[in-house]
C-alpha cells in the first residue's frame, strides 16, 4: 500500500482520527429542517431575546438539541446573512454539550446581528445560555 498522507500515518490511524472528530459534526438530525417543525417551535416555543437574536425554544422527544435558523433580508446582504448562519452553526456545533439535550431552538437574527464579530456573538450566546441553563 502506498503512503498517502504527508505525516506518514497509515490508513487505520487516519480513520480513527476521523471518527474522533465525527462527534463534532453538525448532521441533518441536528437541524430543524421541515417547515412544519419550524412552525411548531415558533408557535409553541418559549420566547427569549438577546440584544441581536430572538430565540424560540421547545422541548422535543428526540433526546438531542436541534438548531433552526431564520435570517431575513432586513439583517443585511446575502454574504452577511450567510456569515451569521455559519457563526451560529459553529457555536451550536462546538457547544452542543452545554445545551439542554432535548430542546429545539430557532434563532431569528435581528437587525444589527451582522455587525457582530465572532467573539461578540459567542459572548452574547454564552451569557444567554448561562442565565437560562
C-alpha positions in Angstrom: 0.0 0.0 0.0 1.2 3.4 -0.9 1.8 6.1 1.8 -0.9 8.6 1.0 -0.5 11.0 3.9 2.1 13.7 4.4 2.6 12.8 8.0 3.3 9.1 7.4 0.1 7.9 9.1 -1.3 4.7 7.8 -4.9 4.4 6.7 -6.1 2.9 10.1 -4.7 5.9 12.1 -6.4 8.4 9.8 -9.8 6.6 10.1 -9.6 6.6 13.9 -8.9 10.4 13.8 -11.9 10.9 11.6 -14.3 9.0 13.9 -13.0 11.0 16.8 -13.7 14.3 15.1 -17.1 13.0 13.8 -18.7 13.7 17.2 -18.3 17.4 16.4 -20.2 17.3 13.1 -23.5 19.0 12.6 -25.6 16.4 10.9 -29.1 16.6 9.3 -30.5 15.2 12.5 -29.1 18.2 14.5 -31.0 20.7 12.4 -34.7 21.6 12.2 -35.4 21.1 8.5 -39.1 20.8 8.0 -41.3 23.9 7.8 -43.8 22.1 10.0 -41.2 21.7 12.7 -40.3 25.4 12.4 -43.9 26.4 12.7 -44.5 24.3 15.8 -41.4 25.8 17.5 -42.3 29.3 16.5 -45.9 28.9 17.7 -45.5 26.9 20.9 -41.9 27.6 21.9 -40.8 29.8 24.8 -39.7 33.2 23.5 -36.4 34.5 24.7 -34.4 37.5 23.5 -30.8 38.7 23.4 -29.8 42.1 22.0 -29.3 40.6 18.5 -31.4 37.4 18.4 -34.9 36.2 19.1 -34.7 32.6 20.3 -37.7 30.2 20.4 -37.2 27.0 22.4 -39.4 24.0 22.7 -38.7 20.6 24.3 -38.5 17.6 21.9 -38.6 13.9 22.4 -35.5 13.2 20.4 -33.0 13.4 23.2 -30.7 15.8 21.4 -30.8 19.5 20.7 -31.7 20.7 17.3 -31.0 24.1 15.6 -33.1 26.2 13.3 -32.0 29.4 11.7 -34.1 32.3 10.3 -32.1 35.2 9.0 -34.2 37.7 7.0 -33.1 40.3 4.4 -33.5 43.1 7.0 -30.3 41.8 8.6 -28.1 42.6 5.7 -26.9 41.5 2.3 -26.6 37.8 1.4 -23.0 37.4 2.5 -23.7 39.0 5.9 -26.7 36.7 6.4 -24.7 33.6 5.4 -21.9 34.7 7.8 -24.4 34.9 10.7 -25.7 31.5 9.9 -22.2 30.0 9.7 -21.3 31.5 13.1 -24.4 30.3 14.7 -24.0 26.8 13.4 -20.4 26.8 14.6 -21.4 27.9 18.0 -24.1 25.2 18.2 -21.7 22.5 16.9 -18.9 23.3 19.4 -21.1 24.0 22.4 -23.7 21.3 22.0 -22.7 19.6 25.2 -23.6 22.8 27.2 -27.1 22.9 25.7 -30.1 21.1 27.1 -30.3 17.6 25.5 -33.9 17.7 24.5 -34.5 21.2 23.1 -35.4 22.6 19.7 -34.0 26.1 19.2 -34.8 28.5 16.4 -32.6 31.6 16.2 -34.1 34.6 14.5 -31.5 37.2 13.7 -32.4 40.8 14.4 -31.1 44.0 12.8 -27.6 44.6 13.9 -26.6 41.0 14.2 -24.5 41.4 11.0 -22.3 43.9 12.8 -21.2 41.4 15.4 -17.9 39.7 15.1 -17.5 36.0 16.1 -16.3 36.7 19.6 -19.1 39.2 20.3 -21.7 36.7 19.0 -20.3 33.9 21.1 -20.1 36.0 24.2 -23.7 37.1 23.8 -24.9 33.5 23.4 -22.7 32.2 26.3 -24.3 34.8 28.6 -27.8 33.9 27.4 -27.3 30.1 27.9 -25.5 30.7 31.3 -28.6 32.6 32.5 -31.1 30.1 31.1 -29.5 26.8 32.0 
